[in-house]
């Protein structure tokens, strides 16, 4: 009997479409962005200049998403180590020559524009962790876990040093989600959870004073209602006053009378709750869940281990970002300064999230064929 030899050589079939768009995902993104612009118009006190700036940022971020979607998925794997290394070097550059604003050193100023290198690591960390774990045997060994942990711990610590607790949490979540998706034995997982609980008192002493105060404020915001507890108290008042159907668009008193701080950025969900009530908030949360589920469908159908891990991690990162923001606005999580994805005013996070959706569209639309030679 002739011996059959299988040689698998990937061939990346490029569709005839000039734009590689996942239409279900694109439709959901369009709906949540449109919803966000409606809420932002009210949250900005009907400021046309702010709306123009946000629209320009959305157009730029959408252009970046389409570029990322056109790039074949195998190129992301080839570029991953270089993207990760570049991100680490930029984080080190921030520590040396970064611009300081509002007590934090997070920005690099190139003269014609400023940017946060920490945003790059929201993509680079899951890419690098997936790149490393793709070829590892299951279940993951302690040695493999240690190396994978270093991949996200190093940038997480550099970002926390800036300080930027919110972004460092998201970067750490992105890396840990890849490890979870790659497969980890229940025994190792239980050991890590117990180790985390035991080390919590030690980690407490490494937090900045204002970060410890935020945790204490979460437990009892009424202890300083005009100081550290003011944000949470006003946010809960806004959400609670909305009731079932809300006060109506442009009729939110908490934001329009400036009782609610940061109502166009971190606390924009409170504006949604006040003006559109429980039903409007439910619609926004439903859109977030549907986007996450579509991303998981893309991950499930991905054709390589690398793309499955990467797509799953990007889905989890998006969901956790929204969960943490909504949780802190509702007073069930500490205030950590994480914007509501695709809704809050701002450009840097918008570009990062739409770039991640561009990668997901690339994974969804670029198909791989395999040669079978006898």
Helices and strands as residue ranges (DSSP letters): E 9-13, H 23-43, H 48-70, H 73-97, E 99-101, E 104-109, E 114-115, H 117-133, H 142-160, H 165-182, H 186-204, H 209-219, G 221-224, H 230-242, H 253-256, H 268-301, H 305-329, H 348-365, E 367-371
